[in-house]
Amino acid sequence: MACTAKVRAGLSQLGRTADGLRPAYLKLQVDGTSMATADELACYEHLQVVLARDNELVDLRALGNLQSLTHLDVAGNKLTNVSSQ
């Protein structure tokens, strides 16, 4: 899945991967972008904070790959599935 400019524009807080070896974006904010799928959010596997409020998201399974995620805010979406299965 290609990461769109809409997602890249919401990246901030540059830090390090969990192993400390590479730089990585740690925060993503994509509020109110009409995003319908979380697939493109998974492009940044080292994210710790994802703010994706007021979109059209119905499924968050793609976020199961974000092993460093500590804060997720998806209020105001149309969620029908939040399971990682």
Residue pairs with C-beta under 8 A, 6 or more apart in sequence:
1 39
1 40
1 42
1 43
2 40
2 43
3 40
3 43
3 44
4 40
6 30
6 33
6 35
7 28
7 30
7 40
7 41
7 43
7 44
10 28
10 29
10 30
10 33
11 25
11 27
11 28
11 44
12 25
12 27
12 28
12 29
13 25
13 26
13 27
13 49
14 23
14 24
14 25
14 26
15 23
15 24
15 25
15 26
16 22
16 23
16 24
17 23
17 24
17 46
18 46
18 67
18 68
24 44
24 46
25 44
25 46
25 47
26 46
26 47
26 48
26 49
26 68
27 47
27 48
27 49
27 50
27 51
28 41
28 44
28 47
28 49
28 50
28 51
28 52
29 51
29 52
30 41
30 51
30 52
30 55
31 51
31 52
31 53
31 54
31 55
32 53
32 54
32 55
33 55
34 55
34 56
35 52
35 55
35 56
35 57
36 55
36 56
36 57
36 58
37 57
37 59
37 62
38 52
38 57
38 59
38 60
38 61
38 62
38 63
39 62
41 47
41 50
41 52
41 62
41 63
41 66
42 62
42 63
42 65
42 66
44 66
45 65
45 66
45 67
45 68
46 66
46 68
47 66
47 68
47 69
48 68
48 69
48 70
48 71
49 69
49 70
49 71
49 72
50 63
50 66
50 69
50 71
50 72
50 73
50 74
51 73
52 72
52 73
52 74
52 77
53 73
53 74
53 75
53 76
53 77
54 75
54 76
54 77
55 74
55 76
55 77
56 77
56 78
57 74
57 77
57 78
57 79
58 77
58 78
58 79
58 80
58 81
59 79
59 80
59 81
59 82
60 72
60 74
60 79
60 81
60 82
61 81
61 83
61 84
61 85
63 69
63 72
63 84
64 84
